[in-house]
């Protein structure tokens, strides 16, 4: 009887697997692959650079003090400062490949001298930058695992990622009205026992916390050093249950979203090259033996972190949030948001709640996953988020929108809808005063590749770059009959691939919904991720990312405009955002990371401000430089992460410029990461940051984060 029972269960589960694999792809944080700057495969090796450390105050970020030139050194640098490099490393001494220049190019004379002397190229100016030039070697090193620097080997605990110290290397002055806690989340630990993840976005999450205390604390407690504010840094890995098991086994046990997976030792030998070396490409039989029919995807908790309603949560849209202790950054476990997020794979039957339904459902199904991109309404202060499950019997995605109270994270209102024919959960949402927008891109999947274990879910996806997309417009949960609630509707829009929304609003004259988002133009690409994988992102096969303006007529329920936003032609950008008080309003300025201003796909080296309402709509030819955009470039050997716009304490919330822009910057010469602070009031970005706070180590290129303008222990925060 037991054998028969087991057999029946096995057949039932196998049938469900053929359904589940189709919907597990909705767990993909796909735009993070996209916004990880158009990654494609790069299979070459990497050898650690060996250099003598040289400290020179003249090499500090001159731009922090208002200079219009990027960091540089004179050619009179002593020969003692020359970098000794292994030949293996030198093969990456090249100008990185781009979409329109897909072959890597030799270094210029200035770049080669800078690499040899470990300096910034002499004389690099803002006028000369913006052409998408960067070196492959520097960009690869931006994706090294989080670890202590050679000069301070005890700084970071290699098991937990824990570090804590005062940031004492500061260029410029920290403004008094910048008070609160900056959190960042992103890939941090890149593997086990010398076996690197197949894709950087499969790495375990790393939380960073940087605390800006109020100035008046300087004279009242130990938070002082000669009367100066002491900014504290703290870091720790997000310790998920999957990470605990893998750390104990010292190897991969779970399949990752982007291709990382266990391998079989049968007839294969993993060379375990090192966490900062190219990952091993296992033979097909090793992948199949270890992963066939396994559909559970690891929750890496590496995408976003928010502070709200008394909680600090690390988010990953393929699973549940993780609760973080704001004092120690220790992981307190998964959080089901007061029982609203059931455990299990986000796959279920729409008739599960039907009392007359006798069909049994396995315990491992029936769960929900929460988005990594909720939003805060500036008018109500509510957190608006959503969770999803795949409805097997409808071939649809079930989404549940919830608005949460800022005081104690209690639910205010919720609503549930089904998106027919949706195979992949949208990555981001747009919010207006009364509506929520989800844009569904044109994607399909090769289910056989995933079920066989040959490829991960992301690599099994394909896109149709010429097919239309669909925008689903829903009423917010707090809308009711007394507030002109409307029926959900769907709008077909021309071909494009959306990534992140900056904001959305209703036009005062027409009532139309206008939104802006980062995305790709129509293309003939059929491969969603290109040849993704390998050590780090490169840029030769994915379209450049632009800021798009989309207008939807609420009367005819049609898209009446989809164009590159004014003021942004040929500006390759990502992570667009506005002043947080303008998330649901008409904003004049959108701030982004900037890669170049010639319409190519390259690494992000600066920040830009786009005049999206009154900027120029003149179209430029590919390769033609946009000279009108306000942008600051840190240099060809620096890389920037997502910016945050932080209103000034007691500032005017109706003034978009009464705020600071904060962003993480990796300096390849210093081999350290810094926090740049730009004052947006009466200053252009091109004038440079007013301060740079240098961490004591490098931090891997991150994803998203927030700024809590309070004690950072769950107070409402600002985030993208």
Residue pairs with C-beta under 8 A, 6 or more apart in sequence:
12 360
12 362
13 362
14 293
16 347
16 362
16 365
17 293
17 295
17 451
18 447
18 451
19 347
19 392
20 295
20 345
20 347
20 365
21 295
21 447
21 450
21 451
22 390
22 423
22 445
22 447
23 346
23 347
23 390
23 392
23 423
24 295
24 297
24 345
24 347
24 450
24 457
25 423
25 424
25 445
25 450
25 457
25 460
25 461
26 346
26 369
26 388
26 390
26 397
26 422
26 423
26 424
26 425
27 257
27 297
27 317
27 318
27 319
27 346
27 369
27 425
27 457
28 257
28 318
28 424
28 425
28 457
28 458
28 461
29 201
29 257
29 303
29 316
29 317
29 318
29 372
29 427
30 424
30 427
30 441
30 443
30 458
30 461
30 528
31 427
31 428
31 498
31 499
31 500
32 201
32 303
32 372
32 427
32 703
33 39
33 199
33 201
33 258
33 458
33 529
33 532
34 497
34 499
34 520
34 542
34 545
35 499
35 500
35 518
35 545
35 574
35 575
35 703
36 200
36 201
36 537
36 701
36 703
37 537
37 539
37 574
37 595
37 601
37 603
37 604
38 99
38 530
38 537
38 539
38 541
38 542
38 543
38 544
38 545
38 601
39 199
39 200
39 529
39 530
39 532
39 536
39 537
39 538
39 539
39 542
40 529
40 530
40 531
40 532
40 537
40 538
40 539
40 540
40 541
40 542
41 530
41 531
41 532
41 533
41 534
41 538
42 136
42 140
42 278
42 534
42 535
42 536
42 538
43 278
43 281
43 534
44 91
44 92
44 278
44 535
45 88
45 273
45 277
45 278
46 88
46 89
46 92
46 140
46 276
46 277
46 278
46 535
47 86
47 88
47 89
47 277
48 86
48 89
48 276
49 83
49 85
49 86
49 89
49 137
49 141
50 84
50 85
50 86
51 83
51 84
51 85
51 118
52 80
52 81
52 83
52 84
53 150
53 151
54 80
54 81
54 118
56 73
58 73
59 71
59 73
59 119
59 120
59 669
59 670
60 71
60 171
60 692
61 71
61 171
61 634
61 667
61 674
61 689
61 692
62 69
62 70
62 71
62 72
63 69
63 70
63 71
63 632
63 634
63 688
63 689
64 171
64 172
64 676
64 688
64 689
64 690
64 691
64 692
65 171
65 172
65 688
66 687
66 688
66 690
67 688
68 125
68 126
68 686
68 687
68 688
69 123
69 124
69 125
69 126
70 120
70 124
70 125
70 126
70 129
70 633
70 634
70 635
70 638
71 120
71 634
71 635
71 638
71 667
71 669
72 119
72 120
72 121
72 122
72 123
72 124
73 117
73 119
73 120
73 122
74 122
75 113
75 122
77 117
77 119
81 117
81 118
81 119
82 116
82 117
82 118
83 115
83 116
83 117
83 118
89 137
92 135
92 136
92 137
92 140
93 107
93 112
93 115
93 135
93 136
93 137
94 104
94 105
94 106
94 107
94 135
94 136
94 137
95 104
95 105
95 106
95 107
95 108
95 111
95 133
95 134
95 135
95 136
96 104
96 134
96 135
96 136
96 139
96 538
96 539
96 602
96 603
97 103
97 104
97 136
97 538
97 539
97 540
98 132
98 539
98 540
98 600
98 601
98 602
99 539
99 540
99 541
99 542
99 543
99 544
99 600
99 601
100 599
100 600
100 601
100 622
100 623
101 600
102 540
102 541
104 136
107 115
107 135
108 121
110 121
110 122
110 123
110 124
111 121
111 133
111 135
111 636
113 119
113 121
113 122
114 120
114 121
114 122
114 637
114 669
115 135
115 137
118 669
119 669
120 635
120 636
120 637
120 669
121 635
121 636
121 637
124 635
124 636
126 632
126 633
126 686
129 605
129 606
129 633
129 635
129 636
130 594
130 596
130 597
130 598
130 606
130 625
130 631
130 633
131 596
131 598
131 625
132 572
132 595
132 596
132 598
132 600
132 601
132 602
132 603
133 602
133 636
134 602
134 603
134 605
134 636
134 637
134 639
135 636
135 637
135 668
136 538
138 637
138 639
138 668
139 536
139 537
139 538
139 603
139 639
140 535
140 536
141 668
141 671
141 698
142 536
142 639
142 666
142 668
142 698
142 700
142 701
143 187
143 190
143 200
143 535
143 536
143 537
143 700
143 701
144 190
144 275
144 276
144 698
144 700
145 188
145 189
145 190
145 191
145 196
145 203
145 275
145 276
145 700
146 156
146 161
146 188
146 189
146 206
146 235
146 237
146 697
146 699
146 700
147 156
147 158
147 697
148 154
148 155
148 156
148 158
148 697
149 155
149 671
149 672
149 696
149 697
149 698
152 696
152 697
155 163
155 165
155 696
155 697
156 162
156 163
156 235
156 697
157 163
159 247
160 236
160 237
160 239
161 188
161 189
161 206
161 235
161 236
161 237
162 234
162 235
162 236
162 329
163 233
163 234
163 235
163 696
163 697
164 232
164 233
164 234
164 235
165 232
165 233
165 696
166 225
166 230
166 231
166 232
166 233
167 210
167 231
167 232
167 233
167 693
167 694
167 695
167 696
168 225
169 693
169 694
169 696
170 231
170 691
170 692
170 693
170 694
171 691
171 692
171 694
172 677
172 689
172 690
172 691
172 692
173 690
173 691
174 212
174 229
174 231
174 677
174 691
174 693
175 648
175 660
175 677
175 679
175 690
175 691
176 215
177 648
177 649
177 650
177 651
178 212
178 646
178 648
178 649
178 660
178 677
179 212
179 213
179 214
179 215
179 649
179 709
180 211
180 212
180 646
180 707
180 708
180 709
180 710
180 712
181 209
181 210
181 211
181 212
181 307
181 326
181 707
181 708
181 710
181 711
181 712
182 208
182 209
182 210
182 211
182 212
182 644
182 662
182 675
182 705
182 706
182 707
183 207
183 208
183 209
183 305
183 306
183 307
183 312
183 705
183 706
183 707
183 708
183 712
183 717
184 207
184 208
184 305
184 641
184 664
184 699
184 702
184 704
184 705
185 205
185 206
185 207
185 208
185 238
185 301
185 302
185 303
185 304
185 305
185 314
185 315
185 702
185 703
185 704
185 705
186 205
186 206
186 302
186 303
186 641
186 700
186 701
186 702
186 703
186 704
187 200
187 201
187 202
187 203
187 204
187 205
187 206
187 300
187 302
187 700
187 701
187 702
187 703
188 203
188 204
188 205
188 206
188 237
188 238
188 302
188 700
189 203
189 204
189 206
189 237
189 243
190 196
190 197
190 200
190 203
190 275
190 276
190 700
191 197
191 203
191 252
191 260
191 275
191 279
192 246
192 247
192 249
192 250
192 251
192 252
193 250
193 251
193 272
194 272
194 273
194 274
194 275
195 251
195 252
195 270
195 272
195 275
195 279
195 280
196 273
196 274
196 275
196 276
196 277
196 278
196 279
196 280
196 535
197 203
197 256
197 260
197 279
198 256
198 258
198 259
198 260
198 261
198 279
198 456
198 533
198 534
199 256
199 258
199 259
199 260
199 456
199 458
199 532
199 533
200 536
200 537
200 700
200 701
201 257
201 258
201 300
201 302
202 256
202 257
202 258
202 259
202 260
202 298
202 300
203 300
203 302
203 700
204 237
204 238
204 240
204 243
204 300
204 301
204 302
205 237
205 238
205 240
205 300
205 301
205 302
205 303
205 314
205 316
206 235
206 236
206 237
206 238
206 302
206 699
206 700
206 702
207 235
207 236
207 237
207 238
207 305
207 314
207 324
207 329
208 233
208 234
208 235
208 699
208 702
208 705
209 232
209 233
209 234
209 235
209 326
209 329
209 712
210 231
210 232
210 233
210 234
210 675
210 693
211 231
211 232
211 234
211 712
212 229
212 231
213 223
213 229
213 230
213 231
213 232
215 229
217 223
217 224
217 229
218 224
218 227
218 228
218 229
219 227
223 229
223 230
224 230
231 693
233 695
233 696
234 329
235 329
235 699
236 328
236 329
236 330
236 331
237 243
238 300
238 301
238 302
238 314
238 322
238 324
238 331
239 330
239 331
240 298
240 299
240 300
240 301
240 322
240 331
241 334
242 253
242 254
242 298
242 299
242 300
245 253
245 254
246 252
246 253
246 254
251 262
252 260
252 261
252 262
252 263
253 262
254 261
254 262
254 296
254 297
254 298
255 261
255 262
255 291
255 294
255 296
255 297
255 298
255 456
255 457
256 297
256 298
256 300
256 456
257 297
257 298
257 300
257 318
257 456
257 457
257 458
258 456
258 458
258 459
258 529
258 532
258 533
259 455
259 456
259 458
259 459
259 532
259 533
260 279
260 298
260 456
261 287
261 290
261 291
261 453
261 456
262 290
262 291
263 270
263 280
263 282
263 286
263 287
263 290
264 285
264 286
264 287
264 289
264 290
265 286
266 285
266 286
266 289
267 283
267 285
267 286
268 282
268 283
268 285
268 286
270 280
270 282
271 280
272 280
273 279
273 280
277 535
278 534
278 535
279 533
279 534
279 535
284 454
287 453
287 454
287 455
288 452
288 453
288 454
289 453
290 453
291 453
292 451
292 452
292 453
293 451
293 453
294 453
295 345
295 451
296 345
297 318
297 319
297 457
299 316
299 318
299 319
299 320
299 322
299 334
300 316
301 314
301 315
301 316
301 319
301 322
301 331
302 314
302 316
302 703
303 315
303 316
303 317
303 372
303 703
303 704
304 314
304 315
304 316
304 372
304 373
304 703
304 704
304 705
304 706
304 719
305 312
305 313
305 314
305 315
305 324
305 704
305 705
305 706
306 312
306 313
306 315
306 374
306 383
306 706
306 717
306 719
307 326
307 706
307 708
307 712
307 713
307 714
307 715
307 716
307 717
308 376
308 383
308 404
308 406
308 409
308 714
308 715
308 716
308 717
309 383
309 404
309 405
309 406
309 407
309 408
309 409
309 410
309 714
309 716
310 407
310 408
310 409
310 713
310 714
311 323
311 335
311 409
311 714
312 323
312 324
312 325
312 326
312 712
312 713
312 714
313 321
313 322
313 323
313 324
313 335
314 321
314 322
314 324
314 331
315 321
315 370
315 371
315 372
315 374
316 322
316 372
317 369
317 370
317 371
317 372
317 373
317 425
317 427
318 369
319 334
319 369
319 370
320 334
320 335
320 336
320 341
320 343
320 368
320 369
320 370
321 334
321 335
321 337
321 341
321 370
322 331
322 332
322 333
322 334
322 335
323 331
323 332
323 333
323 334
323 335
324 330
324 331
324 332
325 331
325 332
326 711
326 712
326 713
326 714
327 713
334 343
336 342
336 343
337 370
337 402
337 404
337 409
338 409
338 410
338 411
340 368
340 387
340 400
340 402
340 411
340 414
341 367
341 368
341 369
341 370
341 387
342 366
342 367
342 368
343 367
344 363
344 364
344 365
344 366
344 367
345 364
345 365
345 366
345 367
346 367
346 368
346 369
346 387
346 388
346 389
346 390
347 365
347 366
347 367
347 389
347 390
347 392
348 361
348 365
348 366
348 367
348 389
348 390
348 391
348 392
348 398
349 357
349 359
349 361
349 391
349 392
349 393
350 391
350 393
350 394
350 396
350 398
350 418
351 357
351 359
351 393
352 361
352 366
366 389
367 389
368 387
368 388
368 389
368 400
369 387
369 388
369 389
369 425
370 385
370 386
370 387
371 385
371 386
371 387
371 388
371 425
371 429
372 427
372 704
373 427
373 428
373 429
373 500
373 704
373 720
374 383
374 384
374 385
374 386
374 429
375 383
375 384
375 385
375 429
375 430
375 431
375 583
376 382
376 383
376 384
376 580
376 583
376 716
376 717
376 718
376 719
377 384
377 403
377 431
377 433
377 583
377 584
378 580
378 581
378 582
378 583
378 584
378 585
379 433
379 584
380 403
380 478
381 406
381 716
382 403
382 404
382 405
382 406
382 412
382 478
383 403
383 404
383 406
383 409
383 716
384 401
384 402
384 403
384 404
384 429
384 431
384 436
384 476
384 477
385 401
385 402
385 404
386 399
386 400
386 401
386 402
386 429
386 436
387 399
387 400
387 402
388 397
388 398
388 399
388 400
388 425
389 397
389 398
390 396
390 397
390 398
391 397
391 398
391 418
394 418
394 420
395 420
395 421
396 418
396 419
396 420
396 421
396 422
397 418
397 419
397 422
397 423
397 425
398 416
398 417
398 418
398 419
399 416
399 417
399 418
399 419
399 438
400 414
400 415
400 416
401 414
401 415
401 416
401 417
401 436
401 474
401 476
401 477
402 411
402 412
402 413
402 414
402 477
403 411
403 412
403 413
403 414
403 476
403 477
403 478
404 410
404 411
404 412
405 411
405 412
406 716
412 477
412 478
413 477
413 478
414 477
415 474
415 475
415 477
417 472
417 474
417 488
419 438
419 440
419 472
422 440
423 443
423 444
423 445
424 440
424 441
424 443
424 461
426 438
426 439
426 440
426 441
427 499
427 500
428 498
428 499
428 500
428 501
428 517
429 436
429 437
429 438
429 501
430 436
430 437
430 439
430 501
430 503
430 504
430 515
430 517
431 437
431 476
431 504
431 583
431 584
432 504
432 505
432 506
432 513
432 584
433 505
433 506
433 584
434 475
434 476
434 479
434 483
434 484
434 486
434 506
435 473
435 474
435 475
435 476
435 486
435 504
435 513
436 473
436 474
436 475
436 476
437 471
437 472
437 473
437 474
437 501
437 504
437 513
437 515
438 471
438 472
438 474
439 469
439 470
439 471
439 472
439 493
439 498
439 517
440 469
440 470
440 471
440 472
441 463
441 469
441 497
441 498
442 463
442 464
442 465
442 467
442 468
442 469
442 495
442 497
443 461
443 462
443 463
443 464
443 528
444 461
444 462
444 463
444 464
445 457
445 460
445 461
445 462
446 455
446 460
446 462
447 460
449 455
449 459
449 460
450 456
450 457
450 460
458 528
458 529
458 532
459 529
459 532
459 533
461 528
461 529
462 526
462 527
462 528
463 497
463 525
463 526
463 527
463 528
464 495
464 526
465 495
465 497
465 520
465 522
465 523
465 524
465 525
465 526
465 543
466 495
466 522
466 523
466 524
467 495
468 492
468 493
468 494
468 495
469 492
469 493
469 494
469 495
469 496
469 497
469 498
470 490
470 491
470 492
470 493
471 490
471 491
471 493
471 550
471 552
471 559
472 488
472 489
472 490
473 488
473 489
473 490
473 491
473 513
473 552
474 488
475 485
475 486
475 487
475 488
479 485
479 486
486 554
489 557
490 557
491 552
491 557
491 558
491 559
492 558
492 559
493 550
493 559
493 562
494 522
494 559
494 562
495 522
496 519
496 520
496 521
496 522
496 548
496 562
497 519
497 520
497 543
498 517
498 518
498 519
498 548
499 517
499 518
499 519
499 520
499 545
499 574
500 517
500 518
500 574
500 575
500 576
500 720
501 515
501 516
501 517
501 576
502 516
502 517
502 518
502 547
502 576
502 577
502 578
502 587
502 590
502 592
503 515
503 516
503 577
503 578
503 582
503 583
503 584
503 585
503 587
503 590
504 513
504 514
504 515
504 516
504 584
505 513
505 514
505 515
505 584
505 585
505 586
505 587
506 512
506 513
506 514
506 554
507 513
507 514
507 551
507 586
508 586
510 553
511 554
511 555
512 551
512 552
512 553
512 554
512 560
513 551
513 552
513 554
514 549
514 550
514 551
514 552
514 586
515 549
515 550
515 552
516 547
516 548
516 549
516 550
516 565
516 576
516 590
516 612
517 547
517 548
517 550
517 576
518 545
518 546
518 547
518 548
518 573
518 574
518 575
518 576
518 592
519 545
519 546
519 548
520 542
520 543
520 544
520 545
520 546
521 543
521 544
521 546
521 564
523 543
525 541
525 542
525 543
527 541
530 541
530 542
531 541
537 603
539 600
539 601
539 602
539 603
540 601
542 601
543 601
544 572
544 595
544 599
544 600
544 601
545 572
545 573
545 574
545 595
545 601
546 564
546 565
546 568
546 569
546 571
546 572
546 573
547 564
547 565
547 568
547 571
547 573
547 576
547 590
547 592
547 610
547 612
548 562
548 563
548 564
548 565
549 561
549 562
549 563
549 564
549 565
549 566
549 612
550 559
550 561
550 562
551 559
551 560
551 561
551 562
552 558
552 559
552 560
553 559
553 560
563 617
564 619
565 590
565 610
565 612
565 615
566 611
566 612
566 613
566 614
566 615
566 616
566 617
567 610
567 611
567 612
567 614
567 615
567 616
567 628
567 629
568 590
568 610
568 612
568 615
568 626
568 629
569 599
569 616
569 617
569 618
569 619
569 620
569 626
570 597
570 598
570 599
570 620
570 622
570 624
570 625
570 626
571 592
571 594
571 596
571 597
571 608
571 610
571 626
571 629
571 631
572 594
572 595
572 596
572 597
572 598
572 599
572 600
572 601
572 602
573 592
573 593
573 594
573 595
573 608
573 610
574 592
574 593
574 595
574 604
574 642
575 592
575 593
575 641
575 642
575 643
575 720
576 590
576 591
576 592
576 610
577 590
577 591
577 592
577 643
577 644
577 645
577 720
578 587
578 589
578 590
578 591
578 645
578 656
579 587
579 589
579 645
579 647
579 653
579 656
579 659
580 645
580 647
580 718
581 647
581 653
581 654
582 656
586 613
587 612
587 613
587 656
588 611
588 612
588 613
588 614
588 656
589 609
589 610
589 611
589 612
589 656
589 657
590 609
590 610
590 612
591 607
591 608
591 609
591 610
591 643
591 645
591 661
592 607
592 608
592 610
592 643
593 604
593 606
593 607
593 608
593 640
593 641
593 642
593 643
593 663
594 604
594 605
594 606
594 607
594 608
594 629
594 631
594 633
594 640
595 601
595 602
595 603
595 604
595 605
596 602
597 625
597 626
597 627
597 629
597 631
598 622
598 623
598 624
598 625
598 626
599 620
599 622
599 623
599 624
600 622
600 623
603 639
604 639
604 640
604 641
605 633
605 634
605 635
605 636
605 638
605 639
605 640
606 631
606 632
606 633
606 634
606 640
607 631
607 632
607 640
607 643
607 661
607 663
607 676
607 678
607 685
608 629
608 630
608 631
608 632
608 685
609 629
609 630
609 631
609 680
609 684
609 685
610 629
611 630
615 628
616 628
620 626
630 684
630 685
630 686
631 685
631 686
632 678
632 685
632 686
632 687
632 688
632 689
634 640
634 665
634 667
634 676
637 667
637 668
637 669
638 665
638 666
638 667
638 668
639 665
639 666
639 668
639 701
640 663
640 664
640 665
640 666
640 676
641 663
641 664
641 665
641 666
641 701
641 702
641 703
642 663
642 664
642 702
642 703
642 704
642 705
642 720
643 661
643 662
643 663
644 661
644 662
644 663
644 705
644 706
644 707
644 718
644 719
644 720
645 659
645 660
645 661
645 680
645 718
646 659
646 660
646 661
646 662
646 707
646 709
646 718
647 653
647 658
647 659
647 709
647 718
648 658
648 659
648 660
648 681
649 709
651 658
651 659
652 658
655 681
656 680
657 680
657 681
657 682
658 680
658 681
659 680
659 681
660 677
660 678
660 679
660 680
661 676
661 677
661 678
661 680
661 685
662 675
662 676
662 677
662 678
662 707
663 675
663 676
663 678
664 673
664 674
664 675
664 676
664 699
664 702
665 673
665 674
665 675
665 676
665 692
666 672
666 673
666 698
666 699
666 701
667 673
667 674
670 694
671 698
672 694
672 695
672 696
672 697
672 698
673 694
673 695
673 697
673 698
673 699
674 692
674 693
674 694
674 695
675 692
675 693
675 695
676 689
676 691
676 692
677 689
677 690
677 691
677 692
677 693
678 685
678 688
678 689
678 690
679 690
683 690
704 719
704 720
705 719
706 717
706 718
706 719
707 717
707 718
707 719
708 714
708 715
708 716
708 717
708 718
709 715
709 716
709 717
709 718
710 716
